[in-house]
């Protein structure tokens, strides 16, 4: 049934099962101890009674042996002694095991291991006593105790006394049933308490389940208030963090799809319009046709670069190429990038400089990826720095002394404060009109790629800027231990 598959039912049933087993074991041991105690007490009392009765018939047995008394006299004497004890049986044996008096009118045969094992035990025991629990001739269970009857130091007979176990154990059975009833009541109470506790424990889980269903239906704003035990509170807090992160990721994905669609649509629109113009007669004007073909080629190059950047970004975020790392000095890469951009910066009227502090530690990195970070940061600085401006490349120790910091400082227009939190987002552009004329429009992925590369190397990347005074991008990479 479905109800038994719920957490509440399973908790209640398991709790109840453990309780019932525990109570049953306790009742079993208590019952066994109770019966053992009752039997031990009955044995002690019966033994005392048998010893007292044995002392009482010492002289009558002596008189019987001398012919001065009859077995009937001994029987009547014992009957008077045991008159207050219901269903008590007694038998008097000679030392040879022959019965001479019995509580019934029928004397048993000579004592044997089958009809009087306690008598044989008493004869063999140093204490002169024997005990056994066995059925009588009618099949009722009896406790028998046999004691030797001594006259001075001579054994003159054996007295066997028996009481029915049914009456002896009746009180113990009543007590046991009371224990069983109490155990049943306790088990029921435990079940009720367990049900209440299980419902309280399962309530936060039901709330989380409902919240999960809401998320499944598209409501990513759902959150759950932490309640219940500490473990459930932690689970709820983890769920809320997961929901927040999922909502953030979905929002980023939607923004990425929208931005990517826009970025792809623009060059495709240009290609489509120029192609249509060429088909409609622009091919007949060589100057116009050449310009349109050049624009188409430029937009196609931009599309190829954008697709390659997206593939590279996805590969880096997936952790690929993470094993292709070597130990090197960042000064080597910095000099390569400086040489690559020195002429280009000079043609744009920009002063590009390189300043490397000596004694910097080496780093363990993917050389191609870190070179790309340097290229992206320097190219971005040159793109937004006006003629007669300055771009500085610097290598310095990191703030903790356990990293190397690469800085690119420019004298461009700077970045407005409202744009600062978004500069490393994909396709984000603070102001497309601030770049120098003649520079190719980028894919909008350069800084996002740089951030992904640096973070994949357990580093940090950041930016500081002031409108009208320029911008500084920096990247910290951990030193090779």
C-alpha positions as CSV (number, residue, x, y, z in Angstrom):
1,X,0.0,0.0,0.0
2,X,1.1,3.5,-0.8
3,X,0.7,4.7,2.8
4,X,3.4,2.4,4.0
5,X,5.8,3.9,1.5
6,X,5.7,7.4,3.2
7,X,8.5,8.5,5.4
8,X,6.1,9.1,8.3
9,X,4.7,5.5,8.1
10,X,8.2,4.0,7.9
11,X,9.5,6.0,10.8
12,X,6.4,5.1,12.9
13,X,6.6,1.4,11.9
14,X,10.4,1.2,12.5
15,X,10.0,3.0,15.8
16,X,7.1,0.8,16.9
17,X,8.9,-2.4,15.8
18,X,12.0,-1.5,17.8
19,X,9.8,-0.6,20.8
20,X,7.8,-3.8,20.6
21,X,10.9,-5.9,20.3
22,X,12.6,-4.1,23.2
23,X,9.5,-4.4,25.4
24,X,9.0,-8.0,24.4
25,X,12.6,-8.9,25.3
26,X,12.2,-7.0,28.6
27,X,8.9,-8.8,29.3
28,X,10.4,-12.1,28.4
29,X,13.4,-11.7,30.8
30,X,11.1,-10.2,33.5
31,X,8.7,-13.2,33.1
32,X,11.5,-15.7,33.2
33,X,13.0,-14.0,36.3
34,X,9.6,-13.8,37.9
35,X,8.9,-17.5,37.4
36,X,12.4,-18.4,38.6
37,X,11.9,-16.3,41.7
38,X,8.5,-17.9,42.4
39,X,9.8,-21.4,41.9
40,X,12.8,-20.6,44.1
41,X,10.6,-19.2,46.9
42,X,8.2,-22.2,46.6
43,X,11.2,-24.6,46.8
44,X,12.5,-22.8,49.9
45,X,9.2,-22.8,51.6
46,X,8.4,-26.4,50.7
47,X,11.9,-27.5,51.9
48,X,11.3,-25.8,55.2
49,X,7.9,-27.5,55.5
50,X,9.4,-30.9,54.7
51,X,12.2,-30.6,57.2
52,X,9.8,-29.5,60.0
53,X,7.4,-32.4,59.1
54,X,10.4,-34.8,59.0
55,X,11.3,-33.8,62.5
56,X,7.7,-34.4,63.6
57,X,7.6,-38.0,62.4
58,X,11.0,-39.1,63.8
59,X,9.5,-40.8,66.8
60,X,6.4,-42.2,65.0
61,X,8.7,-43.9,62.5
62,X,10.8,-45.3,65.4
63,X,7.6,-46.5,67.0
64,X,6.5,-48.0,63.7
65,X,9.8,-50.0,63.4
66,X,9.3,-51.2,67.1
67,X,5.6,-52.2,66.4
68,X,4.2,-49.5,68.7
69,X,2.6,-47.5,65.9
70,X,0.9,-48.0,62.5
71,X,1.3,-46.4,59.1
72,X,-2.1,-44.9,59.6
73,X,-1.0,-43.0,62.6
74,X,1.9,-41.4,60.6
75,X,-0.5,-40.6,57.7
76,X,-3.0,-38.9,60.1
77,X,-0.2,-37.0,61.8
78,X,1.1,-35.6,58.5
79,X,-2.5,-34.9,57.3
80,X,-3.1,-32.7,60.3
81,X,0.2,-30.9,59.8
82,X,-0.6,-30.2,56.1
83,X,-4.3,-29.6,56.6
84,X,-4.1,-25.9,55.5
85,X,-2.2,-26.6,52.3
86,X,-4.5,-27.4,49.4
87,X,-3.6,-30.4,47.1
88,X,-0.4,-31.2,49.0
89,X,0.9,-34.7,48.5
90,X,3.2,-36.6,50.9
91,X,4.7,-40.0,51.0
92,X,6.9,-41.7,53.6
93,X,9.4,-44.2,52.5
94,X,11.7,-46.6,54.3
95,X,15.4,-46.4,53.8
96,X,15.0,-49.2,51.2
97,X,12.6,-47.0,49.2
98,X,9.4,-48.9,50.2
99,X,6.3,-46.6,50.7
100,X,4.8,-46.9,54.2
101,X,2.4,-43.9,54.2
102,X,0.8,-41.8,51.5
103,X,-1.6,-38.9,51.3
104,X,-3.7,-41.0,49.0
105,X,-5.1,-44.4,49.8
106,X,-2.9,-46.1,47.2
107,X,0.7,-46.7,48.1
108,X,3.2,-46.3,45.3
109,X,5.6,-49.1,44.4
110,X,9.2,-49.0,45.6
111,X,10.8,-45.7,44.8
112,X,12.5,-45.6,41.4
113,X,14.0,-43.0,39.1
114,X,10.7,-42.8,37.2
115,X,8.3,-42.4,40.2
116,X,10.5,-40.9,42.9
117,X,13.8,-39.5,41.5
118,X,13.9,-36.9,44.4
119,X,14.0,-39.8,46.9
120,X,16.9,-41.4,45.2
121,X,18.7,-38.1,45.1
122,X,18.1,-37.5,48.8
123,X,19.6,-40.9,49.6
124,X,22.7,-40.1,47.5
125,X,23.1,-36.4,48.5
126,X,25.3,-35.3,51.3
127,X,22.6,-32.9,52.4
128,X,20.0,-35.6,52.5
129,X,17.6,-33.7,50.2
130,X,16.3,-34.1,46.7
131,X,14.0,-32.0,44.5
132,X,12.3,-32.5,41.2
133,X,9.4,-31.0,39.1
134,X,7.4,-33.5,37.2
135,X,3.9,-34.7,36.5
136,X,2.0,-36.9,39.0
137,X,-0.1,-39.9,38.1
138,X,-2.9,-37.7,36.9
139,X,-0.5,-35.7,34.7
140,X,-0.5,-32.5,36.9
141,X,2.9,-30.8,37.3
142,X,4.2,-31.0,40.9
143,X,7.2,-29.9,42.8
144,X,8.5,-32.7,45.0
145,X,11.1,-32.4,47.8
146,X,12.4,-35.4,49.7
147,X,14.2,-35.2,53.0
148,X,15.8,-37.8,55.2
149,X,14.3,-38.6,58.5
150,X,17.1,-39.2,61.1
151,X,17.0,-40.6,64.5
152,X,20.2,-39.6,66.2
153,X,22.6,-40.3,63.4
154,X,20.6,-43.1,61.8
155,X,18.4,-42.6,58.8
156,X,15.1,-44.2,59.6
157,X,13.0,-43.0,56.6
158,X,12.4,-40.5,53.8
159,X,9.6,-38.0,53.7
160,X,8.5,-36.7,50.3
161,X,6.3,-33.7,50.0
162,X,4.8,-32.3,46.8
163,X,2.7,-29.2,45.9
164,X,1.0,-28.5,42.5
165,X,2.8,-26.0,40.3
166,X,-0.4,-24.7,38.9
167,X,-1.4,-23.0,42.1
168,X,2.2,-22.0,42.8
169,X,2.6,-20.3,39.4
170,X,-0.9,-18.9,39.2
171,X,0.2,-15.6,40.9
172,X,3.2,-15.4,38.6
173,X,1.0,-15.9,35.5
174,X,-1.3,-13.1,36.6
175,X,1.7,-10.8,37.1
176,X,3.0,-11.8,33.7
177,X,-0.3,-11.0,32.0
178,X,-0.3,-7.7,33.8
179,X,3.2,-7.1,32.4
180,X,2.0,-8.0,28.9
181,X,-0.9,-5.7,29.2
182,X,1.3,-2.9,30.4
183,X,3.7,-3.6,27.6
184,X,0.9,-3.4,25.1
185,X,-0.3,-0.1,26.5
186,X,3.3,1.2,26.4
187,X,3.7,0.0,22.8
188,X,0.5,1.9,21.9
189,X,1.7,5.0,23.6
190,X,5.1,4.7,21.9
191,X,3.3,4.3,18.6
192,X,1.3,7.5,19.1
193,X,4.3,9.4,20.3
194,X,6.3,8.0,17.4
195,X,3.6,9.1,14.9
196,X,3.6,12.6,16.3
197,X,7.4,12.8,16.2
198,X,7.5,11.3,12.7
199,X,5.0,13.8,11.4
200,X,6.9,16.7,12.9
201,X,10.1,15.3,11.4
202,X,8.6,14.7,8.0
203,X,6.8,18.1,7.8
204,X,9.9,20.0,6.6
205,X,10.6,17.2,4.0
206,X,7.0,17.6,2.7
207,X,7.5,21.3,2.5
208,X,10.7,20.8,0.6
209,X,9.0,18.3,-1.7
210,X,6.3,20.8,-2.5
211,X,8.9,23.5,-3.2
212,X,10.7,21.1,-5.5
213,X,7.5,20.5,-7.4
214,X,7.0,24.2,-7.8
215,X,10.5,24.5,-9.1
216,X,9.8,21.7,-11.5
217,X,6.9,23.7,-12.8
218,X,9.1,26.7,-13.5
219,X,8.8,28.7,-10.3
220,X,12.4,29.3,-9.4
221,X,11.6,32.0,-6.9
222,X,10.3,29.6,-4.3
223,X,12.2,29.5,-1.0
224,X,11.6,27.5,2.2
225,X,11.8,28.8,5.7
226,X,14.2,26.6,7.8
227,X,12.4,24.7,10.6
228,X,12.7,21.5,12.5
229,X,15.9,19.8,13.7
230,X,19.3,21.2,13.0
231,X,19.9,18.7,10.2
232,X,16.7,19.7,8.5
233,X,17.5,23.4,8.9
234,X,20.9,22.8,7.1
235,X,19.1,20.8,4.4
236,X,16.6,23.6,3.9
237,X,19.3,26.3,3.8
238,X,21.2,24.2,1.2
239,X,18.0,23.9,-0.8
240,X,17.6,27.7,-0.7
241,X,21.2,28.3,-1.8
242,X,20.7,25.7,-4.6
243,X,17.5,27.4,-5.7
244,X,19.1,30.9,-5.7
245,X,22.1,29.6,-7.7
246,X,19.8,27.8,-10.1
247,X,17.7,30.9,-10.6
248,X,20.8,33.0,-11.1
249,X,22.2,30.4,-13.6
250,X,18.9,30.4,-15.5
251,X,18.8,34.2,-15.6
252,X,22.4,34.2,-16.9
253,X,21.5,31.6,-19.5
254,X,18.5,33.6,-20.7
255,X,20.6,36.7,-20.9
256,X,23.3,34.8,-22.7
257,X,20.9,33.4,-25.2
258,X,19.4,36.9,-25.8
259,X,22.8,38.5,-26.1
260,X,24.2,35.8,-28.3
261,X,21.1,36.0,-30.6
262,X,21.6,39.7,-30.8
263,X,25.3,39.5,-31.5
264,X,24.8,36.8,-34.2
265,X,21.9,38.6,-35.7
266,X,23.9,41.8,-36.4
267,X,26.6,40.4,-38.7
268,X,24.1,38.0,-40.3
269,X,21.9,41.0,-41.1
270,X,24.8,42.8,-42.7
271,X,25.8,39.8,-44.7
272,X,22.2,39.3,-45.9
273,X,21.7,42.9,-46.9
274,X,25.0,43.2,-48.7
275,X,24.4,39.9,-50.5
276,X,20.9,41.1,-51.6
277,X,22.4,44.3,-52.8
278,X,25.0,42.5,-54.8
279,X,22.3,40.3,-56.3
280,X,20.2,43.3,-57.2
281,X,22.8,45.1,-59.3
282,X,25.6,46.3,-57.0
283,X,28.0,43.9,-58.8
284,X,27.9,46.2,-61.8
285,X,29.6,48.9,-59.8
286,X,33.1,47.6,-58.9
287,X,33.8,50.1,-56.2
288,X,30.5,49.5,-54.4
289,X,30.8,45.7,-54.9
290,X,34.3,45.6,-53.5
291,X,33.2,47.6,-50.4
292,X,30.2,45.2,-49.9
293,X,32.4,42.1,-50.3
294,X,34.9,43.6,-47.8
295,X,32.1,44.2,-45.3
296,X,30.8,40.7,-45.8
297,X,34.2,39.3,-45.2
298,X,34.6,41.4,-42.0
299,X,31.3,40.2,-40.6
300,X,32.1,36.6,-41.4
301,X,35.5,37.0,-39.7
302,X,33.6,38.4,-36.7
303,X,31.2,35.5,-36.7
304,X,34.1,33.0,-36.8
305,X,35.9,34.8,-34.0
306,X,32.7,34.9,-31.9
307,X,32.0,31.2,-32.4
308,X,35.6,30.3,-31.6
309,X,35.5,32.4,-28.5
310,X,32.3,30.7,-27.4
311,X,33.8,27.3,-28.0
312,X,37.0,28.2,-26.1
313,X,34.9,29.6,-23.2
314,X,32.8,26.5,-23.0
315,X,35.9,24.3,-23.1
316,X,37.6,26.3,-20.3
317,X,34.4,26.3,-18.1
318,X,34.2,22.5,-18.6
319,X,37.8,22.2,-17.2
320,X,39.3,20.9,-20.4
321,X,43.0,21.4,-21.1
322,X,43.6,21.8,-17.3
323,X,46.4,19.3,-17.4
324,X,48.4,21.1,-20.1
325,X,50.4,23.2,-17.7
326,X,54.0,24.0,-17.3
327,X,56.1,26.0,-14.9
328,X,57.3,29.3,-16.3
329,X,58.0,33.0,-15.6
330,X,55.2,35.4,-16.6
331,X,57.9,37.9,-17.7
332,X,58.4,35.7,-20.8
333,X,54.7,36.0,-21.8
334,X,54.6,39.7,-20.9
335,X,57.5,40.4,-23.2
336,X,56.0,38.4,-26.1
337,X,52.7,40.4,-25.8
338,X,54.6,43.7,-25.5
339,X,56.5,43.0,-28.7
340,X,53.3,41.9,-30.5
341,X,51.4,45.1,-29.6
342,X,54.3,47.6,-29.6
343,X,54.0,48.5,-33.3
344,X,50.2,48.5,-33.3
345,X,50.1,50.9,-30.4
346,X,52.6,53.2,-31.9
347,X,50.6,53.4,-35.1
348,X,47.6,54.4,-33.0
349,X,49.6,57.1,-31.3
350,X,49.6,55.2,-28.0
351,X,52.7,54.8,-25.8
352,X,52.9,51.2,-24.7
353,X,55.3,50.4,-21.9
354,X,56.4,47.3,-20.0
355,X,57.7,47.3,-16.4
356,X,58.7,44.0,-14.8
357,X,59.8,43.8,-11.2
358,X,62.8,41.5,-10.8
359,X,62.8,38.4,-8.7
360,X,59.2,37.4,-9.2
361,X,58.4,33.7,-8.6
362,X,57.4,31.3,-11.4
363,X,53.9,30.1,-11.9
364,X,52.4,26.7,-13.0
365,X,50.0,27.5,-15.8
366,X,48.6,26.7,-19.2
367,X,50.9,28.9,-21.3
368,X,48.5,29.4,-24.2
369,X,45.6,30.4,-22.0
370,X,47.6,32.8,-19.9
371,X,49.0,34.4,-23.1
372,X,45.4,34.9,-24.2
373,X,44.6,36.7,-20.9
374,X,47.5,39.1,-21.5
375,X,46.4,39.6,-25.2
376,X,42.8,40.3,-24.2
377,X,43.6,42.8,-21.5
378,X,46.2,44.7,-23.6
379,X,44.1,44.7,-26.7
380,X,41.1,46.0,-24.7
381,X,43.2,48.8,-23.2
382,X,44.6,49.9,-26.6
383,X,41.1,49.8,-28.1
384,X,39.7,52.3,-25.6
385,X,42.8,54.5,-25.2
386,X,42.7,57.7,-27.4
387,X,45.8,58.9,-29.4
388,X,48.6,60.3,-27.3
389,X,47.4,58.1,-24.5
390,X,49.4,55.6,-22.5
391,X,49.0,51.9,-21.8
392,X,51.2,50.3,-19.1
393,X,52.0,46.6,-18.7
394,X,53.3,45.8,-15.2
395,X,54.3,42.6,-13.4
396,X,54.4,42.9,-9.6
397,X,54.2,40.6,-6.6
398,X,50.7,39.7,-5.5
399,X,49.2,41.3,-2.4
400,X,50.0,38.2,-0.2
401,X,53.4,37.6,-1.6
402,X,52.4,34.2,-2.8
403,X,51.2,35.2,-6.2
404,X,52.2,37.3,-9.2
405,X,50.0,40.2,-10.4
406,X,49.8,41.3,-14.0
407,X,48.4,44.8,-14.4
408,X,47.3,46.7,-17.6
409,X,46.7,50.4,-16.9
410,X,45.4,52.8,-19.5
411,X,44.5,56.5,-19.8
412,X,41.2,55.9,-21.6
413,X,37.8,57.3,-20.7
414,X,37.3,55.0,-17.7
415,X,34.2,52.9,-16.8
416,X,31.2,54.3,-15.1
417,X,30.4,52.8,-11.6
418,X,27.1,51.3,-12.7
419,X,29.0,49.3,-15.4
420,X,31.7,48.0,-13.1
421,X,29.9,44.9,-11.8
422,X,29.2,43.7,-15.3
423,X,32.4,44.2,-17.2
424,X,33.3,40.4,-17.0
425,X,29.9,39.2,-18.2
426,X,29.5,37.7,-21.7
427,X,28.6,40.1,-24.5
428,X,28.5,43.0,-22.0
429,X,29.7,46.4,-23.4
430,X,29.8,49.5,-21.2
431,X,29.6,51.9,-24.1
432,X,30.3,50.9,-27.7
433,X,30.9,54.5,-28.7
434,X,34.0,55.0,-26.5
435,X,36.3,52.8,-28.5
436,X,38.7,54.4,-31.0
437,X,37.5,54.8,-34.5
438,X,39.0,52.3,-36.9
439,X,39.2,49.5,-34.3
440,X,37.3,46.3,-35.1
441,X,34.3,45.7,-32.9
442,X,35.0,42.8,-30.5
443,X,32.9,39.7,-29.7
444,X,32.1,40.9,-26.2
445,X,33.7,37.7,-24.8
446,X,37.3,38.8,-24.2
447,X,37.0,39.7,-20.6
448,X,34.7,36.8,-19.8
449,X,37.3,34.4,-21.3
450,X,40.1,36.1,-19.3
451,X,38.1,35.7,-16.1
452,X,37.3,32.1,-16.8
453,X,41.0,31.3,-17.5
454,X,42.3,33.1,-14.4
455,X,39.8,31.4,-12.1
456,X,40.5,28.0,-13.6
457,X,44.1,28.6,-12.4
458,X,42.9,29.4,-8.8
459,X,43.6,33.0,-9.4
460,X,41.7,36.3,-9.2
461,X,40.9,39.0,-11.7
462,X,39.6,42.5,-11.1
463,X,39.3,46.0,-12.3
464,X,39.4,49.5,-10.9
465,X,38.5,52.6,-12.8
466,X,37.6,56.3,-12.6
467,X,35.7,58.1,-15.3
468,X,38.0,60.4,-17.1
469,X,41.2,59.0,-15.6
470,X,41.5,55.6,-17.1
471,X,41.1,52.0,-16.1
472,X,43.4,49.3,-14.5
473,X,42.7,45.6,-15.0
474,X,44.7,43.1,-12.9
475,X,45.0,39.4,-12.6
476,X,46.7,37.4,-9.8
477,X,48.1,34.0,-10.4
478,X,49.3,31.8,-7.5
479,X,53.1,31.2,-7.4
480,X,54.4,27.8,-8.0
481,X,54.9,26.1,-4.6
